[in-house]
Amino acid sequence: MKTKIINWLIKVLSVDTNKISDGYHTFESLYEHRIELWIALCRQRREWAWKSKVHSDGTVWEGWFILGMGITKGEQMTYHLPMKYWKQIPDIETVKKAYEWDKHTEEDVLERLKGLI
């Protein structure tokens, strides 16, 4: 219940969620860390990595691209990244359209990341 109220207040008060902090990190800084870590991992596993500006169904999210690893069902891990990172990874294969999404969830991605070790 408290979470619903907090989220409602954030919306009603038009709070910039990027600036919300746990006292150590803001959402903005944590998101930046996640992006840089994902890019670093994709560069380390370059043979599995790919990027695309277009989803498998042909749709595009303006200002965003997909950086993924894995092609087949059960191995995919993908994140949408802001376009400002596109040029940072010229060494990652560009595909015209993203591979068909295997409907992985954030929990699936966590399990697949753990499986890389």
Backbone as CSV, one residue per row, in Angstrom:
resi,resn,N_x,N_y,N_z,CA_x,CA_y,CA_z,C_x,C_y,C_z
1,MET,0.818,-1.191,0.000,0.000,0.000,0.000,0.867,1.263,0.000
2,LYS,1.925,1.267,0.815,2.798,2.435,0.885,3.417,2.735,-0.473
3,THR,3.792,1.687,-1.190,4.403,1.863,-2.505,3.438,2.533,-3.465
4,LYS,2.179,2.122,-3.436,1.167,2.725,-4.319,1.013,4.211,-4.006
5,ILE,1.000,4.556,-2.735,0.856,5.954,-2.339,2.073,6.764,-2.789
6,ILE,3.254,6.215,-2.559,4.480,6.910,-2.971,4.487,7.124,-4.479
7,ASN,4.162,6.093,-5.237,4.134,6.224,-6.701,3.078,7.224,-7.148
8,TRP,1.933,7.248,-6.471,0.887,8.225,-6.786,1.394,9.633,-6.518
9,LEU,2.067,9.848,-5.375,2.616,11.162,-5.044,3.658,11.605,-6.065
10,ILE,4.501,10.683,-6.475,5.519,11.006,-7.486,4.853,11.515,-8.754
11,LYS,3.780,10.831,-9.164,3.067,11.230,-10.381,2.356,12.572,-10.196
12,VAL,1.614,12.711,-9.121,0.834,13.927,-8.868,1.742,15.147,-8.702
13,LEU,2.873,14.976,-8.045,3.785,16.093,-7.785,4.792,16.306,-8.917
14,SER,4.690,15.498,-9.960,5.602,15.579,-11.114,7.068,15.539,-10.678
15,VAL,7.392,14.591,-9.815,8.757,14.427,-9.313,9.640,13.852,-10.414
16,ASP,10.834,14.408,-10.577,11.815,13.861,-11.515,12.407,12.608,-10.880
17,THR,11.944,11.444,-11.329,12.372,10.185,-10.708,13.865,9.931,-10.855
18,ASN,14.498,10.538,-11.831,15.950,10.384,-11.980,16.699,10.914,-10.765
19,LYS,16.107,11.844,-10.059,16.774,12.485,-8.914,16.470,11.804,-7.585
20,ILE,15.572,10.812,-7.582,15.265,10.090,-6.349,16.495,9.293,-5.942
21,SER,16.812,9.330,-4.652,18.030,8.707,-4.151,17.741,7.841,-2.936
22,ASP,18.570,6.827,-2.767,18.523,6.015,-1.553,19.485,6.563,-0.499
23,GLY,20.037,7.721,-0.770,21.012,8.328,0.126,22.441,8.146,-0.361
24,TYR,22.608,7.274,-1.339,23.930,6.997,-1.903,23.951,7.216,-3.415
25,HIS,22.903,6.715,-4.091,22.831,6.778,-5.545,21.464,7.296,-5.965
26,THR,21.437,7.984,-7.092,20.154,8.358,-7.685,19.767,7.293,-8.697
27,PHE,18.486,7.270,-9.067,18.069,6.364,-10.136,18.872,6.658,-11.403
28,GLU,19.102,7.929,-11.664,19.846,8.339,-12.854,21.249,7.731,-12.870
29,SER,21.961,7.795,-11.747,23.323,7.251,-11.717,23.308,5.729,-11.795
30,LEU,22.340,5.088,-11.161,22.253,3.629,-11.240,21.946,3.175,-12.663
31,TYR,21.078,3.906,-13.342,20.748,3.576,-14.732,21.985,3.730,-15.609
32,GLU,22.750,4.786,-15.391,23.983,5.007,-16.147,24.973,3.862,-15.918
33,HIS,25.087,3.422,-14.678,25.967,2.285,-14.370,25.501,1.031,-15.093
34,ARG,24.190,0.773,-15.070,23.657,-0.414,-15.738,23.974,-0.384,-17.230
35,ILE,23.797,0.762,-17.850,24.076,0.892,-19.280,25.546,0.599,-19.565
36,GLU,26.436,1.217,-18.811,27.873,1.025,-19.048,28.302,-0.414,-18.784
37,LEU,27.743,-1.044,-17.751,28.056,-2.445,-17.479,27.547,-3.349,-18.598
38,TRP,26.349,-3.065,-19.106,25.784,-3.862,-20.202,26.637,-3.713,-21.462
39,ILE,27.030,-2.501,-21.764,27.895,-2.273,-22.929,29.210,-3.032,-22.760
40,ALA,29.807,-2.960,-21.579,31.076,-3.654,-21.329,30.916,-5.162,-21.490
41,LEU,29.829,-5.719,-20.972,29.597,-7.158,-21.106,29.402,-7.543,-22.570
42,CYS,28.622,-6.753,-23.297,28.403,-7.044,-24.721,29.710,-6.975,-25.506
43,ARG,30.579,-6.066,-25.145,31.871,-5.970,-25.832,32.745,-7.184,-25.507
44,GLN,32.639,-7.693,-24.288,33.396,-8.883,-23.897,32.859,-10.128,-24.593
45,ARG,31.575,-10.156,-24.825,30.920,-11.285,-25.494,30.479,-10.866,-26.900
46,ARG,31.357,-10.168,-27.589,31.054,-9.570,-28.890,30.459,-10.570,-29.881
47,GLU,30.898,-11.827,-29.800,30.411,-12.836,-30.747,28.922,-13.130,-30.559
48,TRP,28.349,-12.809,-29.409,26.929,-13.008,-29.139,26.128,-11.732,-29.279
49,ALA,26.801,-10.580,-29.280,26.123,-9.288,-29.164,25.683,-8.735,-30.515
50,TRP,24.654,-7.931,-30.470,24.113,-7.264,-31.657,23.350,-6.016,-31.206
51,LYS,23.127,-5.120,-32.154,22.335,-3.921,-31.872,21.444,-3.629,-33.066
52,SER,20.310,-2.995,-32.784,19.367,-2.641,-33.841,18.520,-1.456,-33.408
53,LYS,18.165,-0.644,-34.388,17.262,0.485,-34.146,15.804,0.078,-34.352
54,VAL,15.595,-1.132,-34.876,14.259,-1.589,-35.250,13.937,-2.900,-34.530
55,HIS,12.741,-2.965,-33.937,12.281,-4.201,-33.307,11.975,-5.244,-34.388
56,SER,11.857,-6.488,-33.980,11.590,-7.571,-34.937,10.275,-7.376,-35.687
57,ASP,9.315,-6.680,-35.071,8.021,-6.446,-35.731,8.018,-5.190,-36.598
58,GLY,9.183,-4.542,-36.712,9.304,-3.362,-37.558,9.068,-2.039,-36.843
59,THR,8.670,-2.083,-35.574,8.437,-0.843,-34.845,9.764,-0.243,-34.366
60,VAL,9.705,1.056,-34.121,10.878,1.803,-33.665,10.475,2.658,-32.474
61,TRP,11.326,2.718,-31.462,11.135,3.662,-30.360,12.057,4.823,-30.631
62,GLU,11.503,5.937,-30.996,12.296,7.117,-31.347,13.256,7.461,-30.213
63,GLY,14.536,7.593,-30.563,15.547,7.971,-29.579,16.162,6.805,-28.828
64,TRP,15.775,5.573,-29.182,16.248,4.378,-28.480,16.699,3.311,-29.474
65,PHE,17.568,2.412,-29.013,17.932,1.232,-29.788,18.018,0.042,-28.840
66,ILE,18.100,-1.143,-29.410,18.180,-2.380,-28.627,19.614,-2.892,-28.699
67,LEU,20.186,-3.194,-27.551,21.492,-3.846,-27.472,21.243,-5.200,-26.831
68,GLY,21.524,-6.247,-27.590,21.193,-7.574,-27.101,22.319,-8.572,-27.236
69,MET,22.139,-9.667,-26.549,22.999,-10.837,-26.689,22.101,-12.041,-26.853
70,GLY,22.519,-12.956,-27.689,21.751,-14.163,-27.913,20.702,-13.962,-28.993
71,ILE,20.456,-15.039,-29.712,19.516,-14.997,-30.829,18.342,-15.934,-30.589
72,THR,18.630,-17.109,-30.063,17.594,-18.127,-29.951,16.805,-18.016,-28.654
73,LYS,15.627,-18.622,-28.669,14.741,-18.621,-27.509,15.465,-19.241,-26.317
74,GLY,15.348,-18.564,-25.188,15.950,-19.089,-23.970,17.352,-18.593,-23.693
75,GLU,17.920,-17.817,-24.623,19.257,-17.279,-24.367,19.330,-15.766,-24.522
76,GLN,18.265,-15.160,-25.016,18.289,-13.722,-25.278,18.323,-12.877,-24.005
77,MET,19.061,-11.786,-24.102,19.069,-10.743,-23.077,19.134,-9.434,-23.844
78,THR,18.210,-8.528,-23.591,18.179,-7.264,-24.320,17.829,-6.112,-23.396
79,TYR,18.344,-4.952,-23.759,17.987,-3.709,-23.090,17.825,-2.635,-24.145
80,HIS,16.886,-1.721,-23.908,16.771,-0.524,-24.739,17.732,0.506,-24.169
81,LEU,18.506,1.126,-25.048,19.458,2.161,-24.640,19.180,3.440,-25.417
82,PRO,19.428,4.586,-24.791,19.284,5.848,-25.519,20.263,5.901,-26.699
83,MET,19.847,6.548,-27.773,20.661,6.629,-28.996,22.041,7.241,-28.773
84,LYS,22.208,8.030,-27.726,23.510,8.658,-27.498,24.622,7.628,-27.299
85,TYR,24.273,6.368,-27.027,25.277,5.315,-26.840,25.602,4.551,-28.120
86,TRP,24.839,4.753,-29.174,24.995,3.993,-30.423,26.435,4.056,-30.940
87,LYS,26.976,5.247,-31.023,28.327,5.420,-31.579,29.418,4.916,-30.639
88,GLN,29.075,4.677,-29.402,30.043,4.176,-28.418,30.395,2.712,-28.678
89,ILE,29.573,2.022,-29.469,29.797,0.590,-29.688,29.842,0.237,-31.179
90,PRO,30.768,0.840,-31.932,30.844,0.543,-33.361,31.293,-0.891,-33.635
91,ASP,31.901,-1.522,-32.648,32.414,-2.874,-32.807,31.356,-3.958,-32.586
92,ILE,30.140,-3.572,-32.229,29.038,-4.529,-32.056,28.273,-4.622,-33.370
93,GLU,27.960,-5.845,-33.781,27.251,-6.067,-35.048,25.908,-5.333,-35.063
94,THR,25.639,-4.645,-36.168,24.354,-3.989,-36.370,23.485,-4.892,-37.242
95,VAL,22.261,-5.147,-36.791,21.312,-5.929,-37.593,20.161,-5.005,-37.988
96,LYS,19.600,-5.231,-39.193,18.526,-4.363,-39.702,17.317,-4.362,-38.781
97,LYS,16.953,-5.554,-38.310,15.847,-5.703,-37.365,16.318,-6.606,-36.242
98,ALA,15.851,-6.306,-35.039,16.197,-7.145,-33.891,15.681,-8.562,-34.129
99,TYR,16.342,-9.502,-33.507,15.873,-10.887,-33.574,14.537,-10.990,-32.849
100,GLU,13.723,-11.963,-33.269,12.410,-12.093,-32.665,12.536,-12.288,-31.158
101,TRP,11.842,-11.442,-30.419,11.884,-11.446,-28.961,11.311,-12.743,-28.424
102,ASP,12.055,-13.386,-27.515,11.592,-14.654,-26.943,10.718,-14.455,-25.705
103,LYS,10.246,-13.219,-25.511,9.350,-12.842,-24.417,10.033,-12.924,-23.049
104,HIS,11.378,-12.771,-23.039,12.078,-12.817,-21.758,11.665,-11.657,-20.863
105,THR,11.647,-11.941,-19.583,11.296,-10.965,-18.562,12.570,-10.482,-17.879
106,GLU,12.443,-9.503,-16.994,13.619,-9.048,-16.257,14.168,-10.175,-15.384
107,GLU,13.298,-11.030,-14.857,13.754,-12.172,-14.065,14.532,-13.160,-14.931
108,ASP,14.049,-13.397,-16.165,14.761,-14.276,-17.097,16.159,-13.747,-17.369
109,VAL,16.261,-12.436,-17.596,17.565,-11.837,-17.889,18.508,-12.032,-16.710
110,LEU,18.014,-11.837,-15.483,18.868,-12.056,-14.310,19.380,-13.490,-14.253
111,GLU,18.516,-14.455,-14.491,18.933,-15.849,-14.481,19.929,-16.146,-15.598
112,ARG,19.722,-15.575,-16.770,20.622,-15.812,-17.890,21.978,-15.147,-17.652
113,LEU,21.967,-13.980,-17.017,23.231,-13.334,-16.656,24.011,-14.201,-15.674
114,LYS,23.325,-14.747,-14.681,23.989,-15.618,-13.716,24.572,-16.840,-14.398
115,GLY,23.910,-17.307,-15.439,24.375,-18.489,-16.171,25.618,-18.242,-17.013
116,LEU,25.984,-17.005,-17.216,27.188,-16.695,-18.001,28.473,-17.006,-17.246
117,ILE,28.384,-17.087,-15.931,29.592,-17.290,-15.112,30.063,-18.722,-15.211
